[in-house]
């Protein structure tokens, strides 16, 4: 896993598939997404290498239930004692109560998904002991007040997090950066692509300076313009 400082209070944790983000407030940390099965201990080691203890992570906010984002949540929550939060529509899948619905793949996405899946570890993640359900408009106690935005399309319960005081937006898989040229694009492997495009438009209306995606390089500087360009192109 690569650990990359994006801002003095924000680090990117990059896994073989997907990525997570670590936000630092004065006395506590927040993890946004948690990687795949087995990522919990790796995240704990990264937190320690940054001079903090895993117990300093007070919350794990999951942007959606897919295994490359939520698979490590149970393991890291057990190590750190952090609260796990997800949108109420995705929370039953994170808790392991129900199997989540699969994406409705476009034809061109099938080989891309198969290639990515080969990099995911085999096995079934241990679900978190408990998951707190979130709703659109909730405000979480980090980053000066993190607004929860319900952005369905990738999954029914996908969320983004916006820190207005910081200008930082965590998009989950509603938005991505192209692995070819870094351009901002709608997320792939979706449950409902038209709904996802509408959610992209919602995020493009925000005054974001930094956009942190579930896959691909973040935009650090005038992210709102990049999001508006992507929304207009699709």
N, C-alpha and C positions, 0 to 999 in steps of 0.2 A: 504494500500500500504506500502511495506517495502522500505526503503531507505538505501542503502549499499554503503559505500565508497570502491571503488576498487583501486583507486590511489588518490593522493592528489588533482588532478584536474578532477577526474572522479567518478561519482556516478551512481549506478544502481537503477532504480525505478521499483520495481516488483509489478505487478498487479495480480489479480486473474487469468487472462489469459494473458500471454505475459509480455513484459517489455520494458522499454525505458531507455535511458541513458542521463545524463546531463554532458556536458563537460564545464569546466571553463577556460577561458582565463583571463588575468589580469582585464579587465574592462567589460567583457561581457560573456554571457553563450550561449551555443548551445544545443538544445534538439534534440536527435535522436530518432524518433518515439514518439507517443503521446498517446498510450493506446486507450481504447475503449470509446464509448459514456459515457460522464459524468466524464472522467478522467481529464478534463481541470482544474477544480477547485482544485482537489486533487494535481495535479502537482504544481499549484500556491502555495498551502499551503506548499508543500515540499520545494520549492525554498525559501519561506519566512523563513522556519525553518532552512535553511542552511545559513541564514544571508544575503540573497540577495532579490531583488525585482523581481516580475514577469517581469517587464519591462526590466530587465537586459538580458532576453533571447531574442537575436536578430534574431534567425532563428530556425525554426523547420524543420529538414530534415527527410523526410519519406522514409523508405527503400522500401515500396510498399503500395498498396492501401487497403489491407485487414483491416477490421473494428477494429481488436484488435491492430492495429498499427496506423491507421489514424483516428479512430473514435473520438478521443479527440482533434484533431488538430484545428478544427474550433473554438471550445470553448476556448482553450488556446490561440490561436492567437488573439481572440477578447479581452481576458483579458490582454494580454501582449503587443500587437502590433507587435509581431514577424512575420517575413516573413516566409511563408510556401513554401518548395521546395520538388519536387518529380520528378522522371524521366518523360520525356515528354510523354512516352507511357502510364504511369499510371496516369498522371495528370488529364485527363478528368474524371476518376473515382473518384479521390479525390475531384474534384470540383463538383461532383454530376451531371455532364452533361450526363453521360451514366452509365448503370450498368456494373460493372466489370465481366469478365467471371469467372465462378465457377471453382474450382479445378477439375481435373480428378482423382477421388479417386481410390486408390487401395482398394481391398475388406477389408483388415485388418484395413484400416484407418477409415472406416465408423463409427464404434462404438467409436473410439477415438475422432473423430471430434464431434460426437453427445454429448459426455461427456463434451468436452471443451465448446461447444456452450451453454450448460446449465448455464455456469458461466458468459456469456456475458449479459449485460443489454439489455432490450427490447427497441425498438424505433429506430428512424432514426437519425443519427448524422447530425448536422448542418454543411454544408461544409464550408471550409475557404472562405473568401471573394475573395481571389486570390491565385493562385498557380504558382510558378515559375518553368518552365520546365528545367530539367537537362539532360545532355548528357554524355556519356562515355568520360572520360578525363578532364571534368571540374575540376577546383580546387577552393575550397571554402575557405573563409577567416577565418578559425579557426584552432586551433591545429597546427600552423606552416604551414598550407596549406593542406587541406583535399582533397585527390584525389577521384573523383567519378568513380566507376567501375560499368559498366553495367553488371549484372550477371543474365540474364534471366533464366527462368525455373520455379521458384516458381510462379512468374507472368512474363508477357512479359517485364514489366518495373521495375523489381527488381534491386536495386542497393546495393552495399557495399560502405563503406567509409574507406579509409586508410590514416592514419596520419604517413607518413614515419619518420618524426623527432621524433615521440613519440613511434613508433612501435605498434600503436593501430589500430585494425581493427574492424569495425562494419559490421557484415555479414548480418544483417536482417535475414530472414528465409531461406536463402540459406544453412545455417548450423545451427545445434542445438546441445544441449547436452542432452543425454538420461536422462529422469527422474528416470530411474532405477539405473544406475551405474555411471552417469556423463560422459560416453564416448562420444566423438565427432562423430557426424553422419550427413548425409545429411538431409536437411529439409524435412518435410512431407506436404501433402495436396497441391500438385504441379499441375501446368498447364501442364508442360512437364518435366517429371523426367529425361530422357536422357540429355536434355539441362541443367537441374539443376546440374547433375553430372559433366558436362563439366565446368560449372561455379565454382563448388567446386574445380576443378583442378586449375582453374585460381587463386583462393584465396590461395590455398596451395603453389603456387609459390612465394607468397609474404614473406618478411622477418618480419613477425608479432611476436611480443613478447606477446601481449595481444589480445585475440579474444573475442568480445562481441556479443553474439547471441541474436536472437529474442526470443528464449525460452531456458531455462536451464542455468546452472551456467557458467559464463565466464571462460575462461582459462587465468590465470594471470601468465605468465612465459612460455617461449618457445612454444608459441601457434603455430608457424609454423610447429613444429614437429607433434603436434596433428592433424593439418589440413592435413599434408601429409599422416599421417597414415589413416585418414578417407578416403581420396581420393584413396589411394591404396587398401583399403578394399572393396570399392564399384565400 
